[in-house]
Amino acid sequence: MRTLHATDDGSVLVEGGRVEALGPYEELAAAHPEVRVRRWSGILTPGLLNPYGPEILEHTYHPDPREADTYGTVPIGGARAREIFRADPSLLGPSARRGVQRLFAHGTVAVAGELRAKPVLEVAQRSGLVFGARPKALPGPVSLSPRPLVLLPALVVGGPARFAVFDVPDRAALVAQGASTCAATVIDGRLVFRSR
């Protein structure tokens, strides 16, 4: 189904997994009155690259909410994560799925770094995440919202429908407030995250 994702700063018309058109909402809506419209508050960007793919997906345990009594609700890294995976390697895939959802909730559509664990690589590939080159200088501590944020190249007509919407008034506010302001993430035309 064709969908028009509309924000105040621009809109994108998506068909399947591709960008069909870009431009102001009024122009695209007038030219395509039959499409489904999703209105978002904020700005539409090409989405983010998180340079810490292995650190977030392989070296961090993302607890299941049902494990809150045992592990809490925040991601667990370091020696404790290694201990959890060593005790039960079957937790690696489910943890990576929850990690991918956390990445989506931060507007991430691409990760960098080499994923070596087969269950994690399969989860990342199935999710639609793209793999990018790791920057020469990493932006600081491992984070779902690293500083500085790394935006992917601009959307183009005919290119992949892979983008994020952040509930901020402009890019300066996105830089200041970070990726936790994500309102929606779209990968290959699919809405994979939407804030409540």
N, C-alpha and C positions, 0 to 999 in steps of 0.2 A: 504494500500500500504506500502510495506517495504521501509524504509528510512534510509540512512546512514548519520548521523550527524557527520561531520568531522572537527576537529581542529588540530592545530599543536601538541598539547600535548596529543591527544588521540581521539578516535572516538567511537560512539555507534551505533549499528544497531538496529533499532526499527521495530517490527512487531506488529500491533495493538497497544495495550497499554503496551506492555512488551518489555524488553531489550532482544534481541536475541543473541547479541554478543558484546564484548568489545575488543578494541585493537587498534593498529596503523592503520591509514587510508589505507596505501598501502596493508596490509594483508587483511583487510576486503573488500576493493574494488576488489582485485584480486579473493577472494573467492566468492564474490557476485556481479558479473559484471552487473547484470540486475536491481539492485535496484536504486531508485532515490537517488541522492546525494545532500546534503545541506552542502556547505562549509562555515565555520564561521572563522572569525579572533578572536583569543583569546584563552581562556581556557574553558574547559567543566567541570562543577562541578555538584554534586548531587542536587543543588538548595538550597535555603535558607528557614529557619524557621523564621518568624517574630513573636516575642513574644507579639506583641501589637494588636492582632486580634480585640478585642472589641473596643479598643481606636481608631483604624483606621477605622473600618467598622461601628460601632454603635455610636461613640461619635464624629465623624468628618463628616462634610458635604462636599461632593465632588461636586462642582458646575458643572452643564452641561455647555459646551462651549456657548450655546445659552443664558445663564444667566450671561455672563461676565459683562454686564452693571450693573446688580443688585448686584452680589456676587463676582465679580472678577474671577480669574482663578485658584487660589491656594486653597487647602483644608482649611476649616474653622473649628476650634475646640472650646472647652470651652463653655461659656455661649451663645455665638452667635449661635453655632450649636444647642444647646438645644432649643433655641428660634425658630430657623427655623423648627426643627422637631415637636415642640409643635404646631406651627402655621399650619403645614401641614404634618401629620404623613405619608401620602402616598409618601413623598419624600425619606423615609428611604431606601426602596428597590432600586430605581434607583441610589441613592447616593452610596449604597453599591456596586452596579455593577461597577460604575466608580472607587470606591476604590479598588476593586479586580483588575481592569485593571492597576491601579497604582502599586499595589503589584507585578503583573506579570512583569511590566516594570522594576522592581528591582530584578528580579530573584527569587521571593518568590513563593514557591510551597506548603508551609505549614504555618499555623498560630497557635498561642497558645492563651489561654485565653478563657473563656466561653462566647459564643455568646448567648444572651438571647432573642433578638428581632427576632420573627419568620421570617419576610421578609429578614433579614440579614442572618440568618442561612440558609434559602433556597437558597439565592444567592450564599453563600459560598459553599454549598454542590453541587449545579448544576455546579459551575465553575470547580470542581475537586480539589479544595484546600484540603489538608490533615490537620487534627487537631492533634497537638502535645502537649506535656506537657510544661507548662510554666516553665522557669528556676526559681530557688529559688531567685536569685538576678537578677533583670531586668537590662539591659545594659545601662540605662540612659534615656534621654527624649524620648518620643514617636517619632518614625521616620520610614520612608519607608526604610531607610538604617541605622539600629541601629548599634552601635559599642559596643562590637565586633559583627561581623557577625556570625550567627549560621548556619553552614552547616549541612545538613542532612547526614545520613550514606552513605557510598559509594554505587554506582550503582552495581548491581549484575545481572548476566545472569539469566533470568527468572523472575526478579523483575520488579516492575513498571517502565515504561519509564517516569520518572519525573526528569527533570534536567534543568540547565540553562547554558548559554554561556555568559561569560563576556569578553569584548574587552580590555583585559589587557594581558601582557606577562607572568605573573605568579601569584601565590597565594599571594605573598608578595605585589604585586601591587594592587590586589583586596582588600586586607586589608587596604592599604594606600588610595586608591581612592574610595572605597565603591561600593555599589550595583547599583549606578546610571550608572555604566559602562555596564549594562546588554545589550547584543546584541540579545538574544533570550531566551524564556522560553517555555519548553515543559511539558505538563501534560497529563499523560495517552496516550502518543504518539502523542498528538495534539499540534501543534505549536500555543500557545495562545498569544505570544508576539514576535514581531520582530522589532528591531530598524530600523529606515529609513536610 
